[in-house]
Each structure stands twice: as C-alpha cells, then as structure tokens.
Amino acid sequence: MANVKGSVLRSRVDFVEKKFGRERLDLVLGILPEEDRHTLERGLLPAQWYPFALGERLEKAILQVLGEDGRSTFMELGRRSATYNLAGVHQVFVRAGDPHHLLSRAPSIYRLYYDTGSRTYEKTGEHACRLVTSDSEVFSEGDCRTVMGWHERAVEMCDGRDVAIDHPRCRARGDAVCEYLISWNLETTKGDT
C-alpha cells in the first residue's frame, strides 16, 4: 500500500480551513468516512506515513465541496508548501539564481514525501527542464496540481520568474507517467533577464 507523509495531509486540511473557513472544512470532512475524519481531526504527525488513499478521499471531498475553487486550491497548496519547506527544513535545496540546482534534486525531494515510485530530472535548456514521475502506486489530479504549484514556487524562490509548467502526460488521465515541463526566465541581480 502506498503512503504519504502526514505533513502533506495536514497542509491540505489547514489550508482549506484558513482559506475557506471552518464551516467549509466541516463540509469537506463530513463527506469522509468516520475513520478518515477521526484520523484527520485528531492531529496528524508530520513525519508519519499515512495511506495515500486517505489523501485521495480528502482530495475528492475538497473538489466536491469547493468545485473549481478546489482545483486552484491544490496549486496554491503546492506553492505554500514550497514556501514553508524551502524556507525551513529544506532550505539547502535553494540556491539564488540557480533553479536547476533545486530541480536536479527532484528525485531526492520526491522520496521525502512519497514511499513508492520515483521522479527523474532532465535539463532541457538553460531555463527549462523535464520532470517525470514513474512507478508510483497511486496518483491523482489534485496531487499533480500540488506538484505543479510546489515546483512553480520553488523556481521562483531560486530567482526564476514567469514560470510556466506544462503537464502533457498524467496518470490520472490514463498515461503511463506524469510529466512536467518547466520553463522560466531568470532574474538577475539587476532585475533584468
């Protein structure tokens, strides 16, 4: 069974409450089976592994309650997660003016959050790369959007701007892998590209 870190689940619950209020979060939690609600409400341990299926059920409940707002919520969730983690415990991955330094660590970073599958990195240009997630036992649209938001913000934290992420292949859409094509402009110390 595939697992995900408690920090991923906790960030989703906390974000929904902060952005949409406790009433909307209660609606999301109310859709879930009692055991899921109990797990999510009693306090998740950030470093503990939890079933990815719990995250999938939470994602579906968020989308059911929030609709299109839920889709953009996953992008924003990823951005906030990158800001929090890359300014703290994973700050070692951030290097000013060098998004490739961080992105080339994608395989290692992936293993911090997921216990099955892998992610590869390929530099495709001076300001571009390709990430591919393979062999994960689980996948979801919301998780892919979170990954996109996370990498968008991560590149910005390395002085990238005008970040564009294309997601041409996705397991949630029936493809064999999830592929992310990332490009950006680089902000120099003078502010020009």
C-alpha positions in Angstrom: 0.0 0.0 0.0 1.4 3.4 -1.0 1.7 6.1 1.7 2.2 9.8 2.0 3.7 11.9 4.8 1.3 13.4 7.4 2.7 16.9 6.6 1.0 16.6 3.1 -2.4 15.7 4.6 -2.1 18.3 7.4 -1.3 21.1 5.0 -4.4 20.3 2.9 -6.7 20.4 5.9 -5.1 23.5 7.4 -5.2 25.3 4.1 -8.9 24.6 3.4 -9.7 25.9 6.9 -7.6 29.1 6.6 -8.8 29.9 3.0 -12.4 28.9 3.2 -13.3 28.8 6.9 -14.1 26.1 9.4 -17.7 25.7 8.1 -16.4 24.7 4.6 -13.8 22.4 6.1 -16.6 20.7 8.2 -18.5 20.1 5.0 -15.4 18.5 3.4 -14.8 16.4 6.5 -18.5 15.5 6.7 -18.3 13.7 3.3 -15.5 11.4 4.5 -15.9 8.1 6.3 -15.8 8.4 10.1 -12.4 6.7 10.4 -10.9 9.3 8.0 -12.5 12.2 9.9 -11.1 10.8 13.1 -7.6 10.5 11.7 -7.6 14.0 10.1 -9.1 15.7 13.2 -7.1 14.1 15.9 -3.8 15.6 14.7 -1.6 14.2 12.0 2.1 13.6 12.8 4.1 15.4 10.0 6.8 12.7 9.7 4.4 9.7 10.0 3.3 7.8 6.9 -0.5 7.6 6.2 -2.3 5.8 3.4 -2.3 7.7 0.1 -5.9 6.5 -0.3 -6.8 8.8 2.7 -5.4 11.7 0.8 -7.3 10.7 -2.3 -10.6 10.6 -0.4 -9.8 14.0 1.2 -9.0 15.4 -2.3 -12.3 14.2 -3.7 -14.2 15.7 -0.8 -12.4 19.0 -1.3 -13.3 19.0 -5.0 -16.9 18.0 -4.2 -17.4 20.9 -1.8 -15.2 23.6 -3.4 -15.6 22.7 -7.1 -13.4 24.8 -9.4 -12.0 26.6 -6.3 -10.8 23.2 -5.2 -8.7 22.8 -8.4 -6.9 26.1 -7.9 -6.6 25.3 -4.2 -4.3 22.4 -5.0 -1.9 24.7 -7.0 -1.9 27.2 -4.2 -1.4 24.4 -1.6 1.7 23.3 -3.5 3.0 26.9 -3.6 2.5 27.3 0.1 4.2 24.0 0.9 7.2 25.0 -1.1 7.4 28.4 0.6 7.2 26.7 4.0 9.5 23.8 3.5 12.1 25.5 1.3 12.4 28.4 3.7 12.9 26.0 6.6 13.9 22.4 6.8 14.8 22.0 3.1 16.5 25.4 2.6 19.6 23.6 1.5 18.0 23.0 -1.9 17.5 26.7 -2.7 20.3 28.5 -4.5 19.9 32.1 -5.6 20.0 32.3 -9.4 20.1 28.6 -10.0 16.7 26.8 -10.3 18.4 23.8 -11.9 20.3 23.2 -8.6 17.0 22.6 -6.8 15.2 20.9 -9.7 18.1 18.4 -10.1 17.4 17.3 -6.6 13.8 16.4 -7.5 14.5 12.6 -7.2 15.6 13.1 -3.6 12.9 15.6 -2.7 10.3 13.2 -4.1 11.4 10.5 -1.7 10.8 12.8 1.3 7.1 12.9 0.6 6.2 9.6 -1.1 7.2 6.0 -0.4 6.6 4.4 -3.8 7.7 5.4 -7.3 10.4 7.8 -8.4 10.9 11.2 -10.1 13.6 11.9 -12.7 15.1 15.2 -13.8 16.4 16.2 -17.2 17.8 19.6 -18.1 16.3 20.5 -21.5 17.6 24.1 -21.8 19.3 26.9 -19.9 16.0 27.8 -18.3 14.0 24.6 -18.8 13.7 21.0 -17.5 11.6 17.9 -17.6 10.5 16.0 -14.5 8.9 12.6 -14.8 7.2 10.6 -12.1 7.1 6.9 -12.7 6.0 3.7 -10.9 4.0 5.4 -8.1 1.3 3.0 -6.9 -1.1 5.9 -6.6 -1.8 9.2 -8.4 -4.5 11.9 -8.5 -5.3 15.1 -10.3 -5.1 17.1 -7.1 -1.7 15.7 -6.2 -0.4 16.6 -9.7 -1.7 20.2 -9.3 0.0 20.4 -5.9 3.3 19.2 -7.5 2.9 21.9 -10.2 2.3 24.6 -7.6 5.2 23.4 -5.5 7.7 23.5 -8.4 6.4 26.8 -9.6 7.1 28.4 -6.3 10.4 26.6 -5.8 11.7 28.0 -9.1 10.6 31.5 -8.0 12.5 31.1 -4.7 15.6 30.4 -6.8 15.1 33.8 -8.7 13.1 32.3 -11.6 10.2 34.3 -12.9 7.5 33.9 -15.5 7.5 30.2 -14.6 5.5 28.0 -16.9 4.6 24.4 -16.2 3.0 22.1 -18.8 1.7 18.7 -17.7 1.3 16.9 -21.0 1.1 13.4 -19.6 -0.7 12.4 -16.4 -1.5 9.0 -14.9 -4.8 10.5 -13.6 -5.7 10.9 -17.3 -4.6 7.4 -18.3 -0.9 8.0 -19.2 1.9 5.7 -18.1 3.8 8.5 -16.3 3.3 12.1 -15.0 5.4 14.5 -17.0 6.1 18.1 -16.0 7.8 20.5 -18.5 9.1 23.5 -16.6 10.5 26.7 -18.0 11.3 30.2 -16.6 13.1 33.4 -17.1 15.9 34.2 -14.7 16.0 37.3 -12.7 19.5 38.8 -12.4 20.8 40.9 -9.6 19.9 44.0 -11.7 16.4 42.7 -12.2 16.6 42.0 -15.9 16.7 38.7 -17.8 
